[in-house]
Amino acid sequence: PIPVDDAALPLELPEMDDFRPGDDPRGCLARAADWRFFERDGTWFARETNTMPQWAGSCWYYLRFADPSNEAAAIAPEADRAWLPVDLYVGGAEHAVLHLLYARFWHKVLYDLGVVESSEPFAKLVHQGMILGADGEKMSKSRGNVVNPDDVVDKAGADALRLYEMFMGPLEAVKPWQTDQVAGVVRFRDKCYAVSSRAADVECDRETLVALHKTMRKVTQDIEQLGFNTAISALMVFVNRLASLDEVPRLAVDRLAVMLSPFAPHLAEEIWSTLLANEPSVSHQPWVVFDPDLCVDETVTVAVQVNGKVRAKLDLAPDESEDAARHAALAEPAVAKFADGKEIKKFIYVPGRIINLVLAK
C-alpha cells in the first residue's frame, strides 16, 4: 500500500448510478474502474475499495427504527424530536468500540450536517457485566466452559433461565455461572404457581395489603434502576408472605402476575390466563400502581446513642416529635443508667434514624 499524496486530499468518491453492494465483496467502488485504477511514476495502482467497517450501516440504525417508512430522509424532524436521543443504551464493554464509538462518530457527523437535532445519540449508557464460566474464566470453546442456554431451557424452562440470569447479581457486575443455583429460582417459580393456584375471592388483610404495596413500589423502582436481582428478591419475600396465609387474596395474585411478567412471562401468563381466567393477556395490562400512603411504615427502629455508643433501640413513628422521642429515650433502662444524674449537654434527634445524647463528663 502507498499513501495518497497530500495534494490529492480529500479524495472524492466517484458519482455512481448504482451503489448497491452486489456480489463482489470488494464493494460497489470496485465497479468504478476509472476512479479505482490510477498511474503514478509509470506504475498502475488500485485504490482500496472496502473502506467502511462492516457495521457502518448499524451505526445509525436507531434513526430508521424511529422513522422506518420515510423514503425521503433518514429521519423526519418530528420523529427525531419524538424519539431521540435514545433513552438507554445497554451493551457490554466489548461493544464500546465495535458499535458505540462508531455510532457516536456517525451521529456527530449527521448532527454537523443538520440531519439530526440532538448532538448525542444516547442519553444513558449501561454496560452489563459479562457472565463467566463456572471456572470464573471467560466462556470459550477452547476452555470447555461454555454454557448453552438451550440446554438450560430444555431442563428447567425459559422462565428459569431468565430468572436466574437476572437474579445472579447486579446488571453491571461480572458474574460466574453456577448451574446448581438454577434450582433455587425453579423452586421460586414453582412456589409462585402453587400460591397462585390457591387464589380466592377474599379481602386482603391490612398486613398483606401493606406488603403488596411495598412490593409494588420496590419492584417498580428497582426495574427503573435496572436492579433486576433486588426486584426478584422482593417478589420472593412477598410470595413467602402469601404462602403463609390460610387464604390467598385474588387481588394479591393478580398484581403478582403483572409484576412477574417482565421476569417470567410464561409463568405470569399461566397465572393470569389459566389460574385467574383473566383476559386479555397479561402482556397487555398496565403496570402496577402502588399507594404511597400504604408504603409508609407505622413505626421505624431508631438507634439511641449515648456519647456516640449505641445503648438501645426504640420503635417510634417516622414523624415522632422531638419531645416524645426524648422522653422515650430517657425512659429506656439501658439509657437511663448512663444518663441519670448527668447533664445532657446536647440532644440530637434525626426523625426515623437516630437519637444521640451527649452527656457531660
Buried (B, 14 or more C-beta within 10 A) or exposed (E): EEEEEEEEEEEEEEEEEEBEEEEEEBBBBBBBEEBBEEEEEEEEEEBEBEEEEEEEEBBBEBBBEBBEEEEEEBBBEEBBEEBBBBEEBEBEEEBEEBBBEBBBEBBBEBBEEEBBEBEEBBEEEEBBBBBBBEEEEEBEEEEEBEBEEEEBBEEBBBBBBBBBBBBBBBBEEBBBBEEEEBEBBBEBBEBBBEBBBBBEEBEBEEEBBBBBBBBBBBBBBBBEEBBBBBBBBBBBEBBEBBEEBEEBBBBBBBBBBBBBBBBBBBBBBBBBBEBBEBEEEBEEBEEBEBEEEBBBEEEBEBEBBBBEEEBBEBEBBEEBEEEEBBEBBBEBEEBBEBBEEEEEEEBEBEBBEEBBBBBEE
